[in-house]
Amino acid sequence: MKQGRRSSAGTRHSMTDIGHLSGYGLGWAMTVALLAWAGLKLDAWLGTSPAMVLLCTLGGIAAGMVTVYMRTMARPARRETDAERGEEHS
């Protein structure tokens, strides 16, 4: 097989994907951290030792998983729709 050079369009597309995926990961991490912090504050206010931290952290993990799943599943569908219309999505 002949190996060709990688086009700049392919590299740009890869960098866009990396940007989207790292944005998803950062958003997920921030959500979990924010909810864990809120759980700490709720525990201090209510006097419930680790209950609210655990509950809020697990809720943040679940919400993050759902959000990442929905974004990654909606993105290919949007590309297919744009391709059918003749539009290019970047």
All heavy atoms as an XYZ file, in Angstrom:
671
protein
N       0.831     -1.193      0.000
C       0.000      0.000      0.000
C       0.869      1.247      0.000
O       1.887      1.325      0.674
C      -0.888      0.047      1.234
C      -2.014     -0.937      1.214
S      -2.947     -0.813      2.753
C      -4.213      0.290      2.220
N       0.441      2.199     -0.714
C       1.153      3.460     -0.782
C       0.668      4.379      0.338
O      -0.525      4.579      0.524
C       0.894      4.105     -2.134
C       1.646      5.387     -2.337
C       1.348      5.958     -3.702
C       2.039      7.288     -3.878
N       1.716      7.876     -5.167
N       1.613      4.908      1.082
C       1.245      5.823      2.152
C       1.377      7.251      1.652
O       2.439      7.664      1.205
C       2.141      5.630      3.364
C       1.898      4.332      4.070
C       2.734      4.239      5.336
O       3.644      5.020      5.540
N       2.396      3.283      6.174
N       0.282      7.966      1.709
C       0.288      9.354      1.270
C       0.475     10.299      2.432
O       0.502      9.904      3.588
N       0.603     11.536      2.097
C       0.724     12.556      3.126
C      -0.654     12.873      3.681
O      -1.634     12.849      2.955
C       1.347     13.818      2.541
C       2.745     13.587      2.039
C       3.251     14.850      1.461
N       4.385     15.257      2.270
C       5.066     16.355      2.068
N       4.724     17.170      1.101
N       6.090     16.654      2.810
N      -0.661     13.222      4.903
C      -1.916     13.590      5.540
C      -2.259     15.020      5.143
O      -1.433     15.908      5.230
C      -1.771     13.503      7.044
C      -3.061     13.801      7.770
C      -2.872     13.616      9.234
N      -3.293     12.272      9.551
C      -3.363     11.809     10.786
N      -3.015     12.563     11.790
N      -3.776     10.594     11.019
N      -3.483     15.216      4.711
C      -3.887     16.561      4.294
C      -4.139     17.446      5.502
O      -4.411     16.988      6.597
C      -5.155     16.485      3.439
O      -6.258     16.141      4.230
N      -4.055     18.734      5.281
C      -4.303     19.678      6.375
C      -5.761     19.640      6.805
O      -6.082     19.890      7.952
C      -3.907     21.088      5.967
O      -4.697     21.516      4.878
N      -6.676     19.289      5.879
C      -8.090     19.198      6.236
C      -8.311     18.067      7.227
O      -9.081     18.186      8.167
C      -8.944     18.994      4.992
N      -7.623     16.931      7.040
C      -7.744     15.816      7.967
C      -7.192     16.164      9.332
O      -7.736     15.792     10.361
N      -6.101     16.882      9.379
C      -5.505     17.301     10.642
C      -6.416     18.299     11.346
O      -6.629     18.206     12.545
C      -4.125     17.934     10.401
O      -3.319     17.004      9.698
C      -3.467     18.307     11.708
N      -6.980     19.218     10.609
C      -7.882     20.208     11.206
C      -9.100     19.511     11.797
O      -9.557     19.844     12.875
C      -8.291     21.235     10.164
C      -9.172     22.334     10.737
C      -9.506     23.402      9.713
N     -10.215     22.844      8.592
C      -9.851     22.987      7.323
N      -8.771     23.664      7.023
N     -10.550     22.457      6.347
N      -9.604     18.507     11.074
C     -10.768     17.773     11.562
C     -10.421     17.031     12.854
O     -11.202     17.019     13.792
C     -11.251     16.808     10.480
C     -12.541     16.149     10.795
N     -13.714     16.851     10.924
C     -12.840     14.859     11.028
C     -14.683     16.013     11.212
N     -14.176     14.792     11.285
N      -9.228     16.450     12.922
C      -8.794     15.736     14.120
C      -8.661     16.698     15.291
O      -9.048     16.368     16.412
C      -7.459     15.053     13.882
O      -7.567     14.113     12.854
N      -8.101     17.863     15.039
C      -7.947     18.844     16.112
C      -9.305     19.332     16.603
O      -9.482     19.570     17.793
C      -7.094     20.025     15.629
C      -5.661     19.652     15.322
S      -4.816     18.900     16.714
C      -4.567     20.344     17.723
N     -10.270     19.459     15.713
C     -11.615     19.854     16.117
C     -12.224     18.795     17.012
O     -12.827     19.112     18.043
C     -12.507     20.076     14.886
O     -11.916     21.071     14.066
C     -13.897     20.503     15.280
N     -12.049     17.525     16.641
C     -12.567     16.437     17.469
C     -11.904     16.425     18.837
O     -12.570     16.224     19.850
C     -12.353     15.090     16.782
C     -13.283     14.892     15.599
O     -14.303     15.614     15.516
O     -12.989     14.023     14.759
N     -10.596     16.638     18.877
C      -9.882     16.672     20.152
C     -10.413     17.821     21.013
O     -10.616     17.667     22.217
C      -8.364     16.794     19.932
C      -7.818     15.495     19.354
C      -7.650     17.158     21.233
C      -6.390     15.582     18.893
N     -10.668     18.953     20.399
C     -11.216     20.090     21.138
C     -12.588     19.797     21.716
O     -12.867     20.114     22.876
N     -13.444     19.179     20.908
C     -14.783     18.831     21.392
C     -14.699     17.826     22.543
O     -15.358     18.000     23.575
C     -15.637     18.244     20.270
C     -16.144     19.253     19.311
N     -17.103     20.186     19.637
C     -15.835     19.468     18.018
C     -17.348     20.941     18.593
N     -16.587     20.534     17.593
N     -13.901     16.786     22.375
C     -13.820     15.752     23.393
C     -13.210     16.265     24.689
O     -13.663     15.914     25.779
C     -13.038     14.550     22.863
C     -13.709     13.801     21.719
C     -12.794     12.717     21.184
C     -15.040     13.212     22.160
N     -12.183     17.098     24.591
C     -11.604     17.641     25.822
C     -12.564     18.611     26.485
O     -12.600     18.707     27.716
C     -10.245     18.294     25.576
O     -10.277     19.154     24.497
N     -13.372     19.289     25.703
C     -14.410     20.147     26.280
C     -15.451     19.336     27.037
O     -15.899     19.731     28.117
N     -15.821     18.180     26.489
C     -16.768     17.297     27.179
C     -16.179     16.817     28.500
O     -16.844     16.811     29.525
C     -17.114     16.082     26.333
C     -17.809     16.383     25.021
C     -17.793     15.459     23.993
C     -18.480     17.578     24.806
C     -18.417     15.709     22.798
C     -19.099     17.845     23.612
C     -19.075     16.905     22.602
O     -19.695     17.147     21.419
N     -14.903     16.403     28.465
C     -14.257     15.913     29.676
C     -14.110     16.995     30.730
O     -14.342     16.751     31.921
N     -13.740     18.190     30.297
C     -13.597     19.300     31.239
C     -14.949     19.672     31.846
O     -15.051     19.916     33.056
C     -12.983     20.514     30.542
C     -12.688     21.715     31.415
C     -11.696     21.357     32.507
C     -12.159     22.859     30.578
N     -15.980     19.694     31.028
C     -17.318     19.984     31.534
C     -17.785     18.951     32.540
O     -18.391     19.278     33.571
N     -17.493     17.685     32.253
C     -17.859     16.610     33.163
C     -17.123     16.767     34.492
O     -17.719     16.691     35.565
C     -17.533     15.287     32.511
C     -18.019     14.074     33.257
C     -18.659     14.034     34.456
C     -17.893     12.723     32.834
N     -18.927     12.739     34.799
C     -18.468     11.913     33.832
C     -17.341     12.119     31.720
C     -18.513     10.533     33.730
C     -17.395     10.744     31.635
C     -17.968      9.967     32.612
N     -15.820     17.008     34.438
C     -15.021     17.149     35.656
C     -15.484     18.350     36.485
O     -15.563     18.265     37.716
C     -13.545     17.290     35.294
N     -15.794     19.448     35.815
C     -16.256     20.637     36.533
C     -17.615     20.387     37.193
O     -17.864     20.857     38.301
C     -16.328     21.838     35.596
C     -14.974     22.305     35.105
S     -13.870     22.813     36.432
C     -14.698     24.281     36.995
N     -18.490     19.651     36.511
C     -19.798     19.334     37.083
C     -19.646     18.493     38.339
O     -20.266     18.776     39.368
C     -20.671     18.593     36.055
O     -20.835     19.420     34.913
C     -22.022     18.234     36.625
N     -18.804     17.458     38.266
C     -18.588     16.593     39.430
C     -17.967     17.398     40.570
O     -18.393     17.286     41.729
C     -17.710     15.377     39.050
C     -17.328     14.585     40.293
C     -18.439     14.489     38.053
N     -16.968     18.230     40.273
C     -16.317     19.029     41.309
C     -17.288     20.015     41.953
O     -17.308     20.178     43.187
C     -15.118     19.771     40.723
N     -18.099     20.666     41.137
C     -19.060     21.636     41.665
C     -20.098     20.956     42.557
O     -20.427     21.459     43.638
C     -19.750     22.381     40.516
C     -20.756     23.444     40.915
C     -20.039     24.589     41.637
C     -21.486     23.971     39.703
N     -20.598     19.812     42.112
C     -21.597     19.116     42.925
C     -20.979     18.522     44.194
O     -21.644     18.477     45.236
C     -22.303     18.044     42.106
C     -23.309     18.603     41.087
C     -23.876     17.499     40.226
C     -24.432     19.336     41.794
N     -19.728     18.073     44.129
C     -19.054     17.588     45.339
C     -18.885     18.737     46.344
O     -19.104     18.552     47.551
C     -17.708     16.981     44.991
N     -18.515     19.919     45.845
C     -18.396     21.095     46.710
C     -19.749     21.452     47.331
O     -19.839     21.764     48.525
C     -17.841     22.273     45.912
C     -17.763     23.532     46.697
C     -16.816     23.881     47.609
C     -18.700     24.608     46.656
N     -17.098     25.116     48.123
C     -18.247     25.587     47.561
C     -19.867     24.844     45.930
C     -18.936     26.771     47.763
C     -20.553     26.029     46.140
C     -20.085     26.971     47.048
N     -20.803     21.384     46.515
C     -22.147     21.664     47.032
C     -22.532     20.634     48.090
O     -23.167     20.970     49.107
C     -23.162     21.662     45.889
N     -22.125     19.384     47.879
C     -22.388     18.343     48.868
C     -21.667     18.609     50.181
O     -22.215     18.382     51.269
N     -20.432     19.097     50.093
C     -19.702     19.466     51.318
C     -20.425     20.567     52.079
O     -20.548     20.519     53.313
C     -18.292     19.945     50.958
C     -17.244     18.883     50.676
C     -15.977     19.520     50.137
C     -16.952     18.100     51.941
N     -20.877     21.575     51.350
C     -21.594     22.685     51.998
C     -22.906     22.200     52.612
O     -23.273     22.615     53.718
C     -21.869     23.807     50.987
C     -20.609     24.483     50.496
C     -19.869     25.125     51.641
C     -18.626     25.819     51.173
N     -17.860     26.393     52.261
N     -23.619     21.323     51.895
C     -24.872     20.776     52.436
C     -24.614     19.927     53.675
O     -25.387     19.968     54.638
C     -25.603     19.962     51.371
C     -26.354     20.746     50.305
C     -26.848     19.803     49.215
C     -27.523     21.500     50.927
N     -23.537     19.138     53.653
C     -23.187     18.335     54.825
C     -22.889     19.223     56.032
O     -23.308     18.918     57.158
C     -21.972     17.449     54.542
C     -22.351     16.153     53.862
O     -23.521     15.728     53.978
O     -21.476     15.557     53.204
N     -22.169     20.310     55.820
C     -21.858     21.226     56.920
C     -23.130     21.885     57.446
O     -23.297     22.058     58.658
C     -20.873     22.290     56.453
N     -24.044     22.219     56.553
C     -25.282     22.904     56.946
C     -26.259     21.953     57.630
O     -26.883     22.296     58.632
C     -25.909     23.526     55.705
C     -27.135     24.340     55.969
C     -27.280     25.352     56.875
C     -28.390     24.202     55.324
N     -28.543     25.875     56.818
C     -29.263     25.171     55.862
C     -28.871     23.374     54.328
C     -30.575     25.318     55.461
C     -30.177     23.521     53.907
C     -31.013     24.479     54.471
N     -26.398     20.733     57.093
C     -27.367     19.771     57.634
C     -26.788     18.888     58.728
O     -27.541     18.238     59.455
C     -27.901     18.886     56.503
C     -28.679     19.588     55.394
C     -28.996     18.621     54.277
C     -29.952     20.200     55.955
N     -25.457     18.803     58.814
C     -24.831     17.956     59.819
C     -24.824     16.478     59.441
O     -24.686     15.625     60.307
N     -24.988     16.184     58.183
C     -24.932     14.795     57.697
C     -23.538     14.565     57.152
O     -23.141     15.183     56.164
C     -25.964     14.570     56.586
O     -25.740     15.506     55.548
C     -27.374     14.724     57.106
N     -22.800     13.675     57.803
C     -21.373     13.542     57.514
C     -21.035     13.379     56.031
O     -20.873     14.371     55.347
C     -20.795     12.407     58.346
O     -19.420     12.292     58.136
N     -20.919     12.190     55.482
C     -20.525     12.144     54.069
C     -21.701     11.904     53.119
O     -21.500     11.730     51.925
C     -19.564     10.961     54.017
C     -20.132     10.008     55.006
C     -20.726     10.883     56.098
N     -22.918     11.901     53.627
C     -24.073     11.504     52.817
C     -24.290     12.413     51.610
O     -24.438     11.928     50.480
C     -25.329     11.472     53.683
N     -24.315     13.697     51.823
C     -24.611     14.613     50.718
C     -23.451     14.699     49.730
O     -23.662     14.869     48.527
C     -24.962     15.999     51.253
C     -26.228     16.025     52.088
S     -27.649     15.239     51.300
C     -28.035     16.409     50.052
N     -22.213     14.576     50.217
C     -21.061     14.577     49.311
C     -21.161     13.388     48.371
O     -21.000     13.521     47.153
C     -19.725     14.534     50.086
C     -18.557     14.321     49.142
C     -19.535     15.793     50.875
N     -21.430     12.226     48.931
C     -21.552     11.023     48.104
C     -22.720     11.134     47.131
O     -22.591     10.811     45.946
C     -21.709      9.782     48.983
C     -20.483      9.388     49.803
C     -20.819      8.241     50.733
C     -19.341      9.024     48.879
N     -23.847     11.586     47.624
C     -25.037     11.700     46.784
C     -24.819     12.701     45.644
O     -25.111     12.411     44.479
C     -26.239     12.119     47.634
C     -27.579     12.177     46.920
C     -27.992     10.778     46.478
C     -28.631     12.762     47.840
N     -24.285     13.854     45.968
C     -24.047     14.880     44.944
C     -22.970     14.453     43.954
O     -23.085     14.697     42.755
C     -23.674     16.210     45.596
S     -25.051     17.007     46.441
N     -21.905     13.799     44.436
C     -20.844     13.346     43.545
C     -21.359     12.279     42.585
O     -21.094     12.339     41.380
C     -19.646     12.809     44.353
O     -19.181     13.844     45.213
C     -18.524     12.365     43.441
N     -22.100     11.315     43.103
C     -22.679     10.283     42.226
C     -23.672     10.890     41.245
O     -23.736     10.477     40.086
C     -23.341      9.194     43.067
C     -22.381      8.310     43.865
C     -23.160      7.344     44.751
C     -21.450      7.566     42.935
N     -24.428     11.874     41.701
C     -25.349     12.572     40.792
C     -24.607     13.311     39.694
O     -25.020     13.316     38.539
N     -23.473     13.921     40.040
C     -22.656     14.613     39.045
C     -22.056     13.660     38.038
O     -22.002     13.952     36.845
N     -21.590     12.505     38.508
C     -21.038     11.504     37.594
C     -22.116     11.017     36.626
O     -21.887     10.920     35.419
C     -20.426     10.333     38.389
C     -19.170     10.804     39.118
C     -20.110      9.150     37.480
C     -18.635      9.806     40.130
N     -23.299     10.720     37.162
C     -24.390     10.245     36.312
C     -24.825     11.311     35.312
O     -25.021     11.023     34.124
C     -25.571      9.824     37.175
N     -24.959     12.539     35.771
C     -25.369     13.630     34.873
C     -24.318     13.855     33.788
O     -24.651     14.075     32.624
C     -25.589     14.914     35.664
N     -23.052     13.767     34.160
C     -21.981     13.924     33.182
C     -21.991     12.818     32.140
O     -21.790     13.065     30.955
N     -22.229     11.592     32.580
C     -22.278     10.470     31.638
C     -23.429     10.641     30.645
O     -23.255     10.409     29.447
C     -22.425      9.156     32.392
C     -21.172      8.740     33.121
S     -21.395      7.282     34.142
C     -21.618      6.031     32.902
N     -24.571     11.051     31.144
C     -25.725     11.258     30.267
C     -25.445     12.384     29.279
O     -25.729     12.265     28.082
C     -26.992     11.555     31.103
C     -28.124     12.046     30.224
C     -27.408     10.318     31.872
N     -24.868     13.463     29.742
C     -24.565     14.601     28.872
C     -23.560     14.225     27.794
O     -23.758     14.536     26.611
C     -24.028     15.776     29.701
O     -24.999     16.128     30.683
C     -23.725     16.975     28.825
N     -22.482     13.554     28.168
C     -21.480     13.144     27.185
C     -22.086     12.170     26.192
O     -21.867     12.275     24.976
C     -20.238     12.538     27.881
C     -19.317     11.870     26.883
C     -19.496     13.621     28.637
N     -22.877     11.226     26.664
C     -23.523     10.271     25.770
C     -24.441     10.982     24.781
O     -24.402     10.710     23.584
C     -24.311      9.238     26.578
C     -25.047      8.258     25.715
C     -24.382      7.200     25.128
C     -26.415      8.388     25.478
C     -25.044      6.298     24.328
C     -27.085      7.501     24.688
C     -26.401      6.454     24.108
O     -27.078      5.566     23.307
N     -25.248     11.895     25.274
C     -26.181     12.593     24.383
C     -25.437     13.455     23.366
O     -25.825     13.508     22.199
C     -27.164     13.436     25.198
C     -28.143     12.581     25.971
S     -29.256     13.528     27.005
C     -30.166     14.426     25.784
N     -24.379     14.142     23.792
C     -23.615     14.983     22.858
C     -22.918     14.152     21.788
O     -22.886     14.528     20.628
C     -22.583     15.814     23.605
C     -23.172     16.965     24.336
C     -22.079     17.766     24.988
N     -22.606     18.925     25.660
C     -21.864     19.757     26.354
N     -20.573     19.556     26.471
N     -22.409     20.789     26.941
N     -22.329     13.017     22.193
C     -21.610     12.211     21.220
C     -22.562     11.489     20.286
O     -22.212     11.224     19.135
C     -20.685     11.186     21.902
O     -21.446     10.386     22.799
C     -19.565     11.881     22.633
N     -23.753     11.178     20.718
C     -24.711     10.504     19.840
C     -25.426     11.511     18.939
O     -25.780     11.187     17.820
C     -25.730      9.704     20.660
C     -25.102      8.598     21.469
S     -23.913      7.585     20.576
C     -24.965      6.538     19.652
N     -25.633     12.719     19.401
C     -26.311     13.732     18.591
C     -25.381     14.297     17.530
O     -25.822     14.685     16.451
C     -26.829     14.862     19.468
N     -24.097     14.336     17.788
C     -23.138     14.924     16.856
C     -23.051     14.171     15.528
O     -23.129     14.797     14.476
C     -21.777     15.002     17.532
C     -20.811     15.839     16.801
C     -19.681     16.234     17.723
N     -18.674     16.876     16.929
C     -17.416     16.533     16.892
N     -16.989     15.569     17.657
N     -16.575     17.151     16.124
N     -22.928     12.818     15.505
C     -22.925     12.122     14.215
C     -24.247     12.276     13.469
O     -24.265     12.391     12.252
C     -22.674     10.663     14.596
C     -22.006     10.715     15.908
C     -22.573     11.930     16.592
N     -25.349     12.302     14.198
C     -26.642     12.473     13.542
C     -26.726     13.850     12.892
O     -27.264     14.002     11.796
C     -27.773     12.291     14.554
N     -26.179     14.866     13.541
C     -26.193     16.215     12.987
C     -25.326     16.274     11.733
O     -25.686     16.922     10.752
C     -25.703     17.217     14.031
C     -25.790     18.647     13.560
C     -25.442     19.637     14.644
N     -24.136     19.357     15.189
C     -23.820     19.480     16.476
N     -24.716     19.863     17.340
N     -22.608     19.205     16.907
N     -24.187     15.593     11.748
C     -23.323     15.565     10.564
C     -24.019     14.909      9.387
O     -23.900     15.359      8.262
C     -22.025     14.826     10.861
C     -21.016     15.644     11.584
C     -19.725     14.900     11.655
N     -18.734     15.663     12.378
C     -17.612     15.170     12.817
N     -17.320     13.909     12.609
N     -16.762     15.924     13.467
N     -24.745     13.806      9.646
C     -25.467     13.126      8.571
C     -26.542     14.028      7.992
O     -26.725     14.096      6.779
C     -26.078     11.832      9.094
C     -25.051     10.760      9.394
C     -25.660      9.551     10.078
O     -26.911      9.494     10.198
O     -24.900      8.669     10.497
N     -27.252     14.748      8.841
C     -28.293     15.659      8.383
C     -27.701     16.779      7.548
O     -28.229     17.133      6.494
C     -29.062     16.244      9.582
O     -29.575     15.181     10.365
C     -30.206     17.109      9.114
N     -26.573     17.329      7.997
C     -25.912     18.394      7.241
C     -25.418     17.885      5.895
O     -25.493     18.589      4.895
C     -24.737     18.969      8.037
C     -25.203     19.763      9.253
O     -26.403     20.093      9.324
O     -24.366     20.034     10.128
N     -24.908     16.659      5.879
C     -24.414     16.076      4.634
C     -25.556     15.873      3.638
O     -25.390     16.062      2.435
C     -23.702     14.763      4.902
N     -26.722     15.506      4.134
C     -27.891     15.324      3.263
C     -28.318     16.648      2.657
O     -28.771     16.717      1.530
C     -29.044     14.714      4.059
C     -28.809     13.266      4.430
C     -29.866     12.732      5.375
O     -30.779     13.514      5.757
O     -29.780     11.554      5.753
N     -28.163     17.725      3.406
C     -28.547     19.057      2.906
C     -27.459     19.648      2.016
O     -27.663     20.675      1.390
C     -28.767     20.008      4.080
C     -29.956     19.703      4.896
C     -30.111     20.758      5.963
N     -31.044     20.328      6.977
C     -31.039     20.738      8.217
N     -30.130     21.618      8.607
N     -31.907     20.309      9.087
N     -26.273     19.068      2.060
C     -25.168     19.599      1.276
C     -24.362     20.641      2.008
O     -23.576     21.367      1.423
N     -24.533     20.710      3.345
C     -23.795     21.657      4.147
C     -22.613     20.949      4.772
O     -22.633     19.758      5.017
C     -24.680     22.214      5.267
C     -25.897     22.949      4.763
C     -26.825     23.344      5.887
O     -26.510     23.062      7.061
O     -27.878     23.914      5.617
N     -21.568     21.708      5.063
C     -20.414     21.149      5.755
C     -20.413     21.660      7.172
O     -20.545     22.865      7.405
C     -19.125     21.540      5.056
C     -17.925     20.838      5.643
C     -16.682     21.126      4.846
O     -16.761     21.159      3.616
O     -15.635     21.324      5.478
N     -20.279     20.768      8.147
C     -20.275     21.139      9.553
C     -18.852     21.056     10.064
O     -18.175     20.083      9.906
C     -21.162     20.169     10.350
C     -21.388     20.599     11.744
N     -20.500     20.316     12.744
C     -22.391     21.301     12.307
C     -20.959     20.820     13.869
N     -22.092     21.421     13.626
N     -18.380     22.120     10.700
C     -16.999     22.094     11.229
C     -16.991     22.097     12.722
O     -17.895     22.326     13.394
C     -16.197     23.265     10.720
O     -16.856     24.480     10.971
